[in-house]
């Protein structure tokens, strides 16, 4: 079954295992109803039962599990989680404690790609972005703070490298390495105007709505020939593509228009084609 069973309420199975076995160790007994399915079907848990380290008890219609061999169970727990008491700060800590770098969410440094012809203040330092862009095509920072008059976020890398051909030199263009960040990360960016240029799908709309919660003067870039491009180049939505709640509830005119089109036609438009011929 691999990692198909690894998720439950956003956590990986290594974290689920840790929480369960620690609870069992701490209180000595748990009812079957409190044992996650992934634990119940695991060969490891079944081995603990067959070796009588954990005893299965039947009371009426209920089933419970209790530790019957404390020393052996402690040895098992220590071997499985040799660093059970460390505080999780980094992915290394996740790996040491849970044997899984993604077992729990951690605060990560966010890397931002920046390009343009305007001056910016990046992490408190004035940067001649025009020179950096001319010499290296982009400027990269671990985001602590960023100040610019006008910012355009571009979702995908290739459009990011060419967006000024579409929107001109008045914007500072940014692209986040990895997924679009949470609001607390966006708040590290200060600007008078923010324009969001992403794919025209539920993810792109969701990211735009998140940006509106941070930036007062925030707009979604939709080209004049959007309808024509959609008819010619839209592709089918993925079967697991879901509508985010904030997208479904939004009353923003542009969001409503694109949302309803996505739902009705079951297609979406990627942003790359907008730059064709520029």
C-alpha positions in Angstrom: 0.0 0.0 0.0 3.0 2.3 0.4 2.3 5.9 0.9 -1.3 5.6 -0.2 -2.1 5.1 3.5 0.4 7.6 4.8 -2.0 10.5 5.2 -4.5 11.0 7.9 -5.6 14.6 8.8 -2.6 15.9 7.0 0.0 13.8 8.9 2.2 11.0 7.7 1.9 7.5 9.1 5.3 7.8 11.0 3.7 10.6 13.1 0.5 8.6 13.6 2.6 5.6 14.7 4.6 7.7 17.1 1.5 9.3 18.7 -0.2 5.9 19.1 2.8 3.9 20.5 3.7 6.8 22.8 0.1 6.9 24.1 0.1 3.2 24.6 3.4 3.4 26.4 2.2 6.3 28.6 -1.2 4.9 29.7 -0.7 1.2 29.2 -3.9 0.4 27.4 -6.1 1.7 24.6 -9.5 0.6 23.1 -9.5 -0.7 19.5 -11.7 2.3 18.5 -8.7 4.5 19.3 -6.3 2.6 17.2 -5.7 4.1 13.7 -6.5 1.8 10.8 -3.0 2.0 9.5 -1.7 0.7 12.9 -4.3 -2.1 13.1 -3.4 -3.6 9.7 0.4 -3.2 10.1 2.5 -6.3 10.3 4.5 -4.6 13.1 1.5 -4.2 15.4 0.3 -7.7 14.6 3.8 -9.0 15.5 3.5 -7.2 18.9 0.3 -9.1 19.5 1.5 -12.5 18.3 4.6 -12.2 20.6 2.4 -11.2 23.5 4.2 -8.0 24.0 0.8 -6.4 23.5 -2.3 -8.3 24.7 -5.6 -8.2 22.9 -8.6 -8.3 25.3 -12.3 -8.8 24.6 -14.9 -7.2 27.0 -18.4 -7.6 25.8 -18.5 -6.2 22.3 -15.4 -4.1 22.9 -11.7 -4.8 22.2 -8.8 -3.3 23.9 -5.0 -3.5 23.7 -2.6 -3.4 26.7 1.1 -3.8 27.2 1.8 -7.1 28.8 5.6 -7.1 28.6 6.8 -3.7 29.6 10.5 -4.1 29.1 10.1 -5.6 25.6 7.7 -2.9 24.6 10.1 -0.2 25.9 12.9 -1.8 23.8 10.6 -1.8 20.8 9.7 1.8 21.2 13.3 2.9 21.8 14.5 1.1 18.7 11.7 2.5 16.6 12.0 6.1 17.9 15.5 6.5 19.3 15.1 10.3 19.6 11.5 10.4 20.9 12.0 13.5 23.1 13.7 15.9 20.8 12.0 19.1 19.7 11.1 19.4 16.0 12.6 22.4 14.4 14.0 21.1 11.1 13.5 18.3 8.6 16.5 16.7 10.1 14.7 16.6 13.5 11.7 15.0 11.7 14.0 12.3 10.3 15.7 11.7 13.6 12.4 11.4 15.6 10.1 9.9 13.0 12.4 8.6 10.3 10.5 10.8 7.9 11.5 14.4 6.9 7.9 15.3 6.2 6.3 13.8 9.3 5.3 17.2 10.8 5.1 20.7 9.4 8.1 22.9 10.0 8.9 26.5 9.3 11.1 26.7 6.3 13.1 29.5 4.8 11.3 30.8 1.7 13.4 31.4 -1.4 12.2 34.1 -3.8 13.4 34.7 -7.3 13.2 38.4 -8.3 13.8 40.2 -11.6 13.0 43.6 -13.0 14.4 47.1 -13.7 13.4 48.8 -10.5 15.2 49.3 -7.2 14.1 47.1 -4.3 14.9 46.8 -0.7 15.6 43.1 0.0 16.2 42.0 3.5 16.9 45.6 4.5 19.5 46.2 1.7 18.9 48.4 -1.4 19.4 46.4 -4.5 19.9 47.7 -8.1 17.7 45.0 -9.6 18.2 46.3 -13.1 21.9 45.5 -12.9 21.4 42.1 -11.3 18.7 41.1 -13.9 21.0 42.3 -16.8 24.0 40.3 -15.5 22.3 37.2 -14.1 18.7 37.2 -15.4 17.4 37.0 -11.8 18.2 37.8 -8.2 17.5 35.3 -5.4 17.0 35.8 -1.7 15.9 33.9 1.4 13.0 36.1 2.2 13.1 38.1 5.4 11.6 41.3 3.9 11.1 42.8 0.5 9.9 46.3 -0.4 9.0 47.5 -3.9 6.4 49.9 -5.4 4.8 47.4 -7.8 5.1 43.7 -7.6 3.8 41.0 -10.0 3.8 37.4 -8.8 4.2 34.9 -11.6 3.3 31.3 -10.8 5.5 29.4 -13.3 9.2 29.7 -13.9 9.2 30.2 -17.7 6.5 33.0 -17.7 8.4 34.6 -14.8 11.5 34.9 -16.9 9.5 36.6 -19.7 6.7 38.4 -17.9 8.1 41.9 -18.5 7.5 41.3 -22.3 3.8 41.2 -21.4 3.5 43.7 -18.5 6.4 46.0 -19.0 9.2 47.4 -16.8 7.1 49.0 -14.1 6.8 45.8 -12.1 9.2 43.9 -9.9 8.6 40.2 -10.8 8.7 37.5 -8.2 8.4 33.7 -8.2 8.5 31.6 -5.1 10.6 28.4 -5.1 8.1 25.8 -4.2 4.4 26.4 -3.4 2.8 29.7 -3.0 3.4 30.8 0.7 1.1 31.3 3.6 -0.2 34.7 4.6 2.5 35.2 7.3 5.2 34.9 4.6 3.4 37.2 2.2 3.3 39.8 4.9 7.1 40.0 4.7 6.5 41.8 1.3 5.5 45.4 1.2 4.3 47.1 -2.0 1.8 49.7 -3.2 0.4 47.5 -5.9 0.3 43.7 -6.3 -0.8 41.8 -9.5 -1.3 38.1 -9.5 -0.4 36.2 -12.7 -1.0 32.5 -12.4 -2.7 29.6 -14.1 -6.4 30.0 -14.6 -7.5 27.1 -12.4 -8.7 26.6 -8.8 -5.2 26.7 -7.5 -4.4 29.9 -9.2 -7.7 31.5 -8.0 -7.0 30.3 -4.4 -3.6 31.8 -4.4 -5.0 35.1 -5.7 -7.6 35.2 -2.9 -4.9 34.5 -0.3 -2.9 37.4 -1.7 -6.0 39.7 -1.4 -6.0 39.1 2.3 -2.5 40.7 2.5 -2.3 43.3 -0.2 -4.9 46.0 -0.3 -4.3 47.1 -3.9 -4.4 43.5 -5.4 -5.6 42.4 -8.8 -5.7 39.3 -10.9 -4.2 39.5 -14.3 -6.6 38.3 -17.0 -5.6 39.1 -20.7 -8.0 40.8 -23.0 -8.0 37.7 -25.3 -8.6 35.3 -22.4 -11.8 33.8 -23.9 -10.2 33.2 -27.2 -7.1 31.6 -25.6 -9.4 29.5 -23.4 -11.3 28.2 -26.3 -8.1 27.3 -28.2 -5.8 26.0 -25.5 -7.7 25.0 -22.3 -7.1 21.5 -21.2 -9.2 19.0 -19.1 -9.1 19.4 -15.3 -7.6 16.5 -13.3 -10.1 14.1 -11.7 -8.9 15.0 -8.2 -9.1 18.8 -8.9 -11.2 20.2 -6.1 -12.7 23.6 -5.6 -11.2 25.5 -2.6 -13.8 26.8 -0.1 -12.6 30.4 -0.5 -12.9 30.1 -4.3 -16.4 28.7 -4.1 -17.5 31.5 -1.7 -15.7 34.4 -3.5 -17.8 37.2 -4.9 -14.8 38.8 -6.8 -16.1 39.3 -10.4 -13.1 37.8 -12.1 -12.9 34.9 -9.7 -16.6 34.1 -10.2 -16.3 34.3 -14.0 -13.4 32.0 -14.2 -14.7 29.7 -11.5 -18.0 29.1 -13.2 -16.3 28.6 -16.5 -14.0 25.9 -15.0 -17.0 24.2 -13.4 -19.1 24.3 -16.6 -16.5 23.3 -19.1 -14.3 21.1 -16.8 -11.2 22.7 -18.3 -8.5 25.2 -17.3 -6.0 27.5 -19.0 -2.2 27.5 -18.2 -0.6 30.9 -18.2 2.3 30.0 -20.6 0.3 30.4 -23.8 -0.4 34.1 -23.0 3.3 34.8 -23.7 3.2 33.2 -27.1 4.7 35.4 -29.8 6.0 38.1 -27.4 
